[in-house]
Amino acid sequence: MTPKLLEGKLGIVFGVASNRSIAWAIAQAWRDAGAKLAFTYQGERIKENVEGLVASFGKDTPLYPCDVTRDEDIAAVFANVQRDFGKLHLVLHSLAFAPREALEDEFINTSREAFRLAHDVSAYSLVALTRGAAPLMTEGGSIMALSFYGSEKVVPHYNVMGVAKASLEASVRYLAFDLGKKNIRVNAISAGPVNTLAARGISGFTKMMRIYPEAAPLKRNIELRELGDTATFLASEMSSGITGEIMYVDAGYNIMAMNVAPFEKATQ
């Protein structure tokens, strides 16, 4: 049985879209570790799906609408959290968006609007959500975001999303500095490729899933469970000395300078 590392903790999860979402895997891990959670959804299109998932957490589980590009929506969410929970310990930011055409064409052709929108949804939203959550974190807390290696190195077709993730990771560090004096920790998990709805929008993603294990030291892709386990550690007091970090959960892929598989085969 999973240790109740998060017993008594109250949290809110932004970014559940389906049962294959990284946010959903982390939410389940947090629930199993003892946390009580609230959720948000963006738009009526996915509301029914998220409602169905959240129902498994109990009928008293709060679910709020939230478009993170609207300050009034964010303010309403945290007003509702104040009403329903009174305080907060955990926040999960699993949000990213860029127009499809910006992930298919060359990066040089990124439009001004696509650049603005990708950074607003994928990076600035962490700042806005943290600002809303911090006053409720009177006992300290843990705020977590999701990133990807495309923030550091070029991943073909990741394009403006990679630039937005770089902004997200820098925001993690600056927020960690601002909030450290309140015992609020801010970290990010940089996940290896996982077969989610969002990932399938990246051109060449299925090929990436095939190639990745050849280069990764563990010779495999990661599992959603491993992201949940890491997020539980970062949410718990076991990681009380960790803030401002980007933690890789990618089977070791990020340590490699090249895909060594062809060289290994040549010497066998």
For each residue, the residues with C-beta under 8 A, 3 or more apart:
1:
2: 5 29 32 33 232
3: 33
4: 7 33 34
5: 2 33 34 232 233 235 236 237 238
6: 9 11 30 33 34 35 90 232 235 236
7: 4 33 34 35
8: 34
9: 6 30 34 35 36 89 90 235
10: 35 36 37 38 85 87 88 89 90
11: 6 30 35 36 37 38 88 89 90 91 92 235
12: 37 38 39 40 77 81 88 90 91 92 133
13: 16 23 26 27 30 37 38 39 40 92 94
14: 23 40 66 68 91 92 93 94 95 125 129
15: 21 22 23 92 93 94 95 146
16: 13 21 23 24 27 39 41 50 53 54 94
17: 21 23 46 49 50 196 197 198
18: 21 24 46 49 53 196 197
19: 24 53
20: 24 194 195 196 197 224
21: 15 16 17 18 24 25 94 196 197 198
22: 15 25 26 94 146 191 194 196 224 227
23: 13 14 15 16 17 26 27 92 94 146
24: 16 18 19 20 21 27 28 53
25: 21 22 28 29 224 225 227 228
26: 13 22 23 29 30 92 94 144 227 228 231 232
27: 13 16 23 24 30 31 37 39 57 92
28: 24 25 31 32 228
29: 2 25 26 32 33 225 228 229 231 232
30: 6 9 11 13 26 27 33 35 37 90 92 228 231 232 235
31: 27 28 34 35 37 57
32: 2 28 29
33: 2 3 4 5 6 7 29 30 232 235 236
34: 4 5 6 7 8 9 31
35: 6 7 9 10 11 30 31 89 90 235
36: 9 10 11 85
37: 10 11 12 13 27 30 31 57 61 90
38: 10 11 12 13 61 62 63 64 80 81 84 85
39: 12 13 16 27 50 54 61 62 63 64
40: 12 13 14 63 64 65 66 77
41: 16 46 47 50 51 63 64 65 66
42: 46 65 66 67 68
43: 46 47 67
44: 47
45:
46: 17 18 41 42 43 49 50
47: 41 43 44 50 51 65
48: 51 52
49: 17 18 46 52 53
50: 16 17 39 41 46 47 53 54 63
51: 41 47 48 54 55 63
52: 48 49 55
53: 16 18 19 24 49 50 56
54: 16 39 50 51 57 61 63
55: 51 52 58 59 61
56: 53
57: 27 31 37 54 61
58: 55 61
59: 55
60:
61: 37 38 39 54 55 57 58
62: 38 39 80 81 84 85
63: 38 39 40 41 50 51 54
64: 38 39 40 41 76 77 80 81
65: 40 41 42 47 73
66: 14 40 41 42 73 74 76 77
67: 42 43 70 73
68: 14 42 73 74 95 121 125 128 129
69: 120 121 125
70: 67 73 74
71: 74 75 128
72: 75 76
73: 65 66 67 68 70 76 77
74: 66 68 70 71 77 78 128 129 132
75: 71 72 78 79 132
76: 64 66 72 73 79 80
77: 12 40 64 66 73 74 80 81 132
78: 74 75 81 82 132 133 135 136
79: 75 76 82 83
80: 38 62 64 76 77 83 84
81: 12 38 62 64 77 78 84 85 88 133 136
82: 78 79 85 86 136
83: 79 80
84: 38 62 80 81
85: 10 36 38 62 81 82 88 136
86: 82
87: 10 136 137 138 139
88: 10 11 12 81 85 91 133 136 137 141
89: 9 10 11 35 137 139 140 141 142 235
90: 6 9 10 11 12 30 35 37 141 142 143 144 235
91: 11 12 14 88 129 130 133 141 142 143 144
92: 11 12 13 14 15 23 26 27 30 144 231
93: 14 15 125 126 129 143 144 145 146
94: 13 14 15 16 21 22 23 26 145 146
95: 14 15 68 121 122 125 126
96: 118 121 122 146 161 164 165 198
97: 117 118 121 122
98: 102 103 114 117 118 122 159 160 161 164
99: 102 103 111 113 114 117 118
100: 103 104 201
101: 104 105 114
102: 98 99 105 110 111 114 115 118 159 160 161
103: 98 99 100 157 158 159 160 161 201 202 203
104: 100 101 157 203
105: 101 102 109 110 159
106: 109 159
107: 110 159 160 163
108:
109: 105 106
110: 102 105 107 114 115 159 160
111: 99 102 114 115
112: 115 116
113: 99 116 117
114: 98 99 101 102 110 111 117 118 160
115: 102 110 111 112 118 119 160 163
116: 112 113 119 120
117: 97 98 99 113 114 120 121
118: 96 97 98 99 102 114 115 121 122 160 161 163 164
119: 115 116 122 123 124 163 164 167
120: 69 116 117 123 124 125
121: 68 69 95 96 97 117 118 124 125
122: 95 96 97 98 118 119 125 161 164 165 167 168
123: 119 120 126 127 164 165 167 168 171
124: 119 120 121 127 128 171
125: 14 68 69 93 95 120 121 122 128 129
126: 93 95 123 129 130 143 145 168 171 172 175
127: 123 124 130 131 171 175
128: 68 71 74 124 125 131 132
129: 14 68 74 91 93 125 126 132 133 143
130: 91 126 127 133 134 143 175 179 186
131: 127 128 134
132: 74 75 77 78 128 129 135
133: 12 78 81 88 91 129 130 136 137 141 143
134: 130 131 137 179 182 184
135: 78 132 138
136: 78 81 82 85 87 88 133
137: 87 88 89 133 134 140 141 182 184
138: 87 135
139: 87 89 183
140: 89 137 182 183 184 185
141: 88 89 90 91 133 137 183 184 185
142: 89 90 91 184 185 186 187 234 235 236 239
143: 90 91 93 126 129 130 133 175 179 184 185 186 187
144: 26 90 91 92 93 186 187 188 189 231 234 235
145: 93 94 126 168 171 172 186 187 188 189
146: 15 22 23 93 94 96 188 189 191
147: 151 165 168 169 188 189 190 191 246
148: 151 155 158 161 162 165 190 191 193
149: 152 153 155 190 192 248 250 253 254
150: 153 154 155 158 161 162 165
151: 147 148 162 165 166 168 169 190
152: 149 166 254
153: 149 150
154: 150 158 162
155: 148 149 150 158 162 208
156: 203 204
157: 103 104 202 203 204
158: 103 148 150 154 155 161 162 202
159: 98 102 103 105 106 107 110 162 163
160: 98 102 103 107 110 114 115 118 163 164
161: 96 98 102 103 118 122 148 150 158 164 165 202
162: 148 150 151 154 155 158 159 165 166
163: 107 115 118 119 159 160 166 167
164: 96 98 118 119 122 123 160 161 167 168
165: 96 122 123 147 148 150 151 161 162 168 169
166: 151 152 162 163 169 170
167: 119 122 123 163 164 170 171
168: 122 123 126 145 147 151 164 165 171 172 188
169: 147 151 165 166 172 173 188 190 246
170: 166 167 173 174
171: 123 124 126 127 145 167 168 174 175
172: 126 145 168 169 175 176 186 187 188 244 245 246
173: 169 170 176 177 244
174: 170 171 177 178
175: 126 127 130 143 171 172 178 179 186
176: 172 173 179 180 185 186 187 243 244
177: 173 174 180 244
178: 174 175
179: 130 134 143 175 176 182 184 185 186
180: 176 177 183 184 185 243
181:
182: 134 137 140 179
183: 139 140 141 180
184: 134 137 140 141 142 143 179 180
185: 140 141 142 143 176 179 180 234 239 240 242 243
186: 130 142 143 144 145 172 175 176 179 243 244
187: 142 143 144 145 172 176 234 239 242 243 244 245 246 247
188: 144 145 146 147 168 169 172 245 246 247
189: 144 145 146 147 227 230 231 234 246 247 248 249
190: 147 148 149 151 169 246 247 248 249 250 254
191: 22 146 147 148 194 222 227 249 250
192: 149 212 216 221 222 249 250 251 253
193: 148 199 205 208 209 212 221 222
194: 20 22 191 199 221 222 224 227
195: 20 199 200 209
196: 17 18 20 21 22 199 200
197: 17 18 20 21 200 201
198: 17 21 96 201
199: 193 194 195 196 202 205
200: 195 196 197 205 206
201: 100 103 197 198 205
202: 103 157 158 161 199 205 208
203: 103 104 156 157
204: 156 157 207 208
205: 193 199 200 201 202 208 209
206: 200 209 210
207: 204 210 211
208: 155 193 202 204 205 211 212
209: 193 195 205 206 212 221
210: 206 207 213
211: 207 208 214 215 259
212: 192 193 208 209 215 216 221 251 253
213: 210 216 219 220 221 251
214: 211 219 259 261
215: 211 212 253 256 258 259 260 261
216: 192 212 213 219 220 221 250 251 252 253 256
217: 251 252 253 255 256
218: 251 252
219: 213 214 216 251
220: 213 216 251
221: 192 193 194 209 212 213 216 251
222: 191 192 193 194 226 227 249 250 251
223: 226 227
224: 20 22 25 194 227 228
225: 25 29 228 229
226: 222 223 229 230 249
227: 22 25 26 189 191 194 222 223 224 230 231 249
228: 25 26 28 29 30 224 225 231 232
229: 29 225 226 232 233
230: 189 226 227 233 234 247 249
231: 26 29 30 92 144 189 227 228 234 235
232: 2 5 6 26 29 30 33 228 229 235 236
233: 5 229 230 236 238 239
234: 142 144 185 187 189 230 231 239 242 247
235: 5 6 9 11 30 33 35 89 90 142 144 231 232 239
236: 5 6 33 142 232 233 239
237: 5 240
238: 5 233
239: 142 185 187 233 234 235 236 242
240: 185 237
241:
242: 185 187 234 239 245 247
243: 176 180 185 186 187
244: 172 173 176 177 186 187
245: 172 187 188 242
246: 147 169 172 187 188 189 190
247: 187 188 189 190 230 234 242
248: 149 189 190 252 253 254
249: 189 190 191 192 222 226 227 230
250: 149 190 191 192 216 222 253 254
251: 192 212 213 216 217 218 219 220 221 222
252: 216 217 218 248 255 256
253: 149 192 212 215 216 217 248 250 256
254: 149 152 190 248 250
255: 217 252
256: 215 216 217 252 253 259 260
257:
258: 215
259: 211 214 215 256 262
260: 215 256 263 264
261: 214 215 264 265
262: 259 265 266
263: 260 266 267
264: 260 261 267 268
265: 261 262 268
266: 262 263
267: 263 264
268: 264 265
